[in-house]
Amino acid sequence: MIDVLQQHIIKRLGTNLDNLDLVLSKFVSIEAKRNQQLLVQGNVCKYVYFIAKGCLQVYVYDSEMNETTRDIVLEDNWCSELISFGSGQPANENIRTVEPTQLLAIDRNGFQEMMEKIPQFDQIYRQILEASYANSVYRINTFVSLSALDRIKWLIQNRPTLMTRVSSKLIASYLGINKDVFSRLKAKL
């Protein structure tokens, strides 16, 4: 599993990495079952996860305890509740596995040590932040202006693997569409 993270880092930073072994040593492997809760809203986020294999859902509950999915994160990507992780304050989001998942996790102390000692690790952190921000802003701006049918078309065009990999209920939550409306519109395509 650590080989997947190693390749991910090399792909982003190149092969001239003096401290790659030190970076990799700071991560612990986690084998998580389907629907395993990794973070509960109100608890402090203790890890940044690299997804070696599998899928995570990042979500919140509204006032009526309905789930709203902010993101569905697949392998070869990072996932965390970065505000809680960085500040030590309670998390505003939940994270759980959607399917059996293999993760590599780094805790706050290990993460800060890597930021201080290894300049290249700072680049990875910036990439995580930039990707998270860009994904959130793009999704919000796009979804505000799109009809429900256009959101489904957007998903098919931009994230097609989700259509076959996760449940319709989860996709509907991600798109901000009622699951019955989603099923009806999907059948029209």
Secondary structure as the mmCIF struct_conf table of DSSP 4:
data_model
#
loop_
_struct_conf.conf_type_id
_struct_conf.id
_struct_conf.beg_label_comp_id
_struct_conf.beg_label_asym_id
_struct_conf.beg_label_seq_id
_struct_conf.end_label_comp_id
_struct_conf.end_label_asym_id
_struct_conf.end_label_seq_id
HELX_RH_AL_P HELX_RH_AL_P1 ILE A 2 LEU A 13
BEND BEND1 THR A 15 THR A 15
TURN_TY1_P TURN_TY1_P1 ASP A 18 ASN A 19
HELX_RH_AL_P HELX_RH_AL_P2 LEU A 20 SER A 25
TURN_TY1_P TURN_TY1_P2 LYS A 26 LYS A 26
STRN STRN1 VAL A 28 ALA A 32
TURN_TY1_P TURN_TY1_P3 ARG A 34 ASN A 35
STRN STRN2 GLN A 37 LEU A 39
TURN_TY1_P TURN_TY1_P4 GLN A 41 GLY A 42
BEND BEND2 ASN A 43 ASN A 43
STRN STRN3 VAL A 44 VAL A 44
HELX_LH_PP_P HELX_LH_PP_P1 CYS A 45 CYS A 45
STRN STRN4 TYR A 47 LYS A 53
BEND BEND3 GLY A 54 GLY A 54
STRN STRN5 CYS A 55 TYR A 61
TURN_TY1_P TURN_TY1_P5 SER A 63 GLU A 64
STRN STRN6 GLU A 67 LEU A 74
BEND BEND4 GLU A 75 ASP A 76
STRN STRN7 ASN A 77 CYS A 79
HELX_RH_AL_P HELX_RH_AL_P3 LEU A 82 SER A 87
HELX_LH_PP_P HELX_LH_PP_P2 GLN A 89 GLN A 89
STRN STRN8 PRO A 90 PRO A 90
HELX_LH_PP_P HELX_LH_PP_P3 ALA A 91 ALA A 91
BEND BEND5 ASN A 92 GLU A 93
STRN STRN9 ASN A 94 THR A 97
BEND BEND6 VAL A 98 GLU A 99
STRN STRN10 THR A 101 ASP A 107
HELX_RH_AL_P HELX_RH_AL_P4 ARG A 108 LYS A 117
HELX_RH_AL_P HELX_RH_AL_P5 PRO A 119 SER A 145
BEND BEND7 LEU A 146 LEU A 146
HELX_RH_AL_P HELX_RH_AL_P6 ALA A 148 ASN A 158
TURN_TY1_P TURN_TY1_P6 PRO A 160 PRO A 160
HELX_RH_AL_P HELX_RH_AL_P7 THR A 161 ARG A 165
BEND BEND8 VAL A 166 VAL A 166
HELX_RH_AL_P HELX_RH_AL_P8 SER A 168 LEU A 175
TURN_TY1_P TURN_TY1_P7 GLY A 176 GLY A 176
HELX_RH_AL_P HELX_RH_AL_P9 LYS A 179 LYS A 188
#
